[in-house]
């Protein structure tokens, strides 16, 4: 199996410039490719070109013969079909239809006819294969009679993977499969991909996940693409080495440019003196020397242009290097104290007898599977919800900044810079620096909010909170809607944030970089508190 992309370019009709161009790479039987890039860089579009759903504006996508069977696995809401019906239909649409008819609540006459058709199509042998595939994907038997739409995001992902394997797909393409998955489910997905006997392409914003599942990384940014060997950590090490190399080139060429300009100035001065002598003298000696000086100056100007070009090539990498830091309160002492707190959801206990104390300047990460009560714990800390038992004491003078999972901003026409200034009273320059630290830079600070992506709006929201210098910053799933570049910027800034921080995250790399203390909920009432976190995966 081979898919080769050569010099691909793609433009949407409403775009003045291509989304990307000159993209070249290949996918083969051994591929375990991770694709990364900022939001809007064209990652999903590139997947559409791989699958054939889209066609390039220029360049070519060539596929080996017979054409490979490709399964695109992306977030979907599901439908009203039963899980078993959906899986059977992948193998044979007639089997899926027949199975849905022979269910207990169907018409008896129709069911009898459908059962005969199911048997005639070899349905029971296929049924056994489907059952094994669903069980192997971690979907227990009690879910097989549920509708696909009723499954959780993670369960629906396992179903789509099982269906891809049942369809004997040669290539799996997964578009942000880690979105909305908790740490444990990400670990299970990574283990499944590691054991997979066929190639795959993964778009993901989870750096640790990419390290576990990728042997190549394709970076798509600024309309260009580049392929790197290894996982995400190796990719970053390569990029850093290249930037350091460019820094050295830039420094050398900058010094050379200064030296050449001084030398050219001296040659011009000498040439001017010689020309004056040649004008006064009838001898050809001075004219000949002036011509030699002009020739020398021309060679030096050529060398100067070459050095300037090399310096300009290296300089953009230098300009990307910056320090990200956020100001915050340096208040000390106890800010929040929870004593033997218990919380429930319906008849299920989320956590029981949980006690912890958060002091000024401490950074906490709250971890655990989806539905374990992480958001509930945050709401109790800041006084939005009362515990079922126990006590929560929030110092009355503590200034809290809270970032929920989903941010709804009713400021569609407002500009980010104005929102930050109005909230905090800081000046325009300070507001621009703060927004730039959070990745809202250049003209973006003057774009109406409705023109920004969900991830960019989230960063503007955080900037407004941070501008007020809260004593305690509480963030529920920072990484939602954010690409790797935005997460790493915020990671750098939050790791040195002087105020107290409590953050729910499913990103192991983010947790390890920012967290000093960790509290993990398991969703069954148990919890644990640690000062280190090892992450998932081997």
ZISULQUI-V553239 format. One record per residue. NEAR is the number of other ideal C-beta (glycine too) atoms within 8 Angstrom. Layout:
near->NEAR
near->NEAR
This chain:
near->10
near->10
near->14
near->7
near->13
near->9
near->10
near->17
near->13
near->15
near->9
near->6
near->4
near->3
near->8
near->2
near->5
near->10
near->10
near->16
near->11
near->10
near->14
near->9
near->9
near->8
near->12
near->9
near->7
near->6
near->13
near->11
near->15
near->16
near->13
near->16
near->10
near->9
near->10
near->5
near->12
near->12
near->12
near->8
near->11
near->15
near->14
near->9
near->15
near->13
near->9
near->8
near->6
near->8
near->4
near->11
near->7
near->7
near->13
near->8
near->13
near->7
near->8
near->9
near->4
near->4
near->6
near->11
near->9
near->11
near->12
near->9
near->12
near->7
near->7
near->6
near->4
near->9
near->8
near->5
near->11
near->13
near->16
near->11
near->11
near->14
near->15
near->15
near->12
near->9
near->11
near->10
near->6
near->8
near->15
near->14
near->10
near->14
near->16
near->11
near->11
near->10
near->9
near->3
near->3
near->11
near->5
near->6
near->6
near->9
near->12
near->8
near->9
near->14
near->10
near->8
near->10
near->13
near->9
near->6
near->11
near->7
near->13
near->8
near->7
near->13
near->11
near->8
near->10
near->13
near->10
near->8
near->12
near->14
near->10
near->7
near->12
near->7
near->12
near->6
near->6
near->6
near->10
near->11
near->7
near->10
near->11
near->14
near->8
near->6
near->13
near->6
near->10
near->11
near->10
near->12
near->12
near->11
near->16
near->11
near->12
near->14
near->12
near->11
near->10
near->12
near->10
near->6
near->11
near->9
near->16
near->13
near->14
near->12
near->12
near->10
near->11
near->11
near->9
near->6
near->13
near->11
near->11
near->8
near->11
near->14
near->10
near->9
near->13
near->13
near->9
near->10
near->12
near->8
near->6
near->8
near->3
near->9
near->14
near->14
near->15
near->14
near->12
near->12
near->12
near->13
near->13
near->13
near->12
near->15
near->11
near->11
near->13
near->14
near->9
near->12
near->16
near->13
near->11
near->14
near->9
near->4
near->9
near->10
near->12
near->6
near->9
near->12
near->7
near->11
near->13
near->13
near->9
near->11
near->13
near->8
near->8
near->11
near->9
near->8
near->8
near->9
near->12
near->8
near->8
near->12
near->11
near->8
near->12
near->13
near->8
near->8
near->13
near->9
near->8
near->9
near->12
near->8
near->8
near->12
near->9
near->8
near->9
near->12
near->8
near->8
near->12
near->9
near->8
near->9
near->12
near->8
near->8
near->12
near->10
near->8
near->9
near->12
near->6
near->5
near->8
near->2
near->7
near->5
near->7
near->12
near->9
near->8
near->10
near->12
near->8
near->8
near->12
near->9
near->8
near->9
near->12
near->8
near->8
near->12
near->9
near->8
near->9
near->12
near->8
near->8
near->12
near->10
near->8
near->10
near->13
near->7
near->9
near->13
near->9
near->7
near->12
near->11
near->6
near->7
near->6
near->4
near->4
near->9
near->8
near->11
near->7
near->12
near->10
near->8
near->9
near->6
near->7
near->8
near->13
near->13
near->10
near->15
near->9
near->9
near->15
near->13
near->14
near->9
near->8
near->4
near->3
near->7
near->9
near->12
near->14
near->8
near->7
near->13
near->9
near->9
near->8
near->13
near->10
near->12
near->9
near->10
near->14
near->15
near->15
near->15
near->14
near->12
near->10
near->9
near->6
near->12
near->13
near->12
near->9
near->11
near->14
near->14
near->9
near->15
near->13
near->11
near->7
near->5
near->8
near->5
near->12
near->7
near->6
near->13
near->9
near->14
near->8
near->11
near->9
near->4
near->4
near->11
near->10
near->11
near->11
near->9
near->13
near->6
near->6
near->5
near->9
near->4
near->9
near->4
near->7
near->8
near->6
near->9
near->10
near->16
near->12
near->8
near->13
near->16
near->12
near->6
near->10
near->11
near->4
near->9
near->6
near->7
near->6
near->9
near->16
near->10
near->8
near->15
near->17
near->10
near->11
near->14
near->11
near->13
near->7
near->4
near->5
near->11
near->14
near->7
near->10
near->9
near->15
near->6
near->5
near->12
near->8
near->7
near->11
near->12
near->12
near->13
near->15
near->17
near->11
near->12
near->15
near->12
near->13
near->16
near->13
near->10
near->10
near->13
near->12
near->16
near->15
near->14
near->11
near->12
near->9
near->13
near->11
near->9
near->7
near->13
near->12
near->9
near->9
near->13
near->15
near->9
near->12
near->15
near->12
near->11
near->13
near->13
near->9
near->8
near->12
near->8
near->15
near->14
near->14
near->13
near->16
near->11
near->12
near->11
near->12
near->11
near->11
near->12
near->15
near->9
near->8
near->12
near->12
near->6
near->11
near->14
near->15
near->11
near->15
near->10
near->10
near->5
near->8
near->8
near->11
near->6
near->8
near->9
near->5
near->5
near->11
near->3
near->9
near->9
near->9
near->1
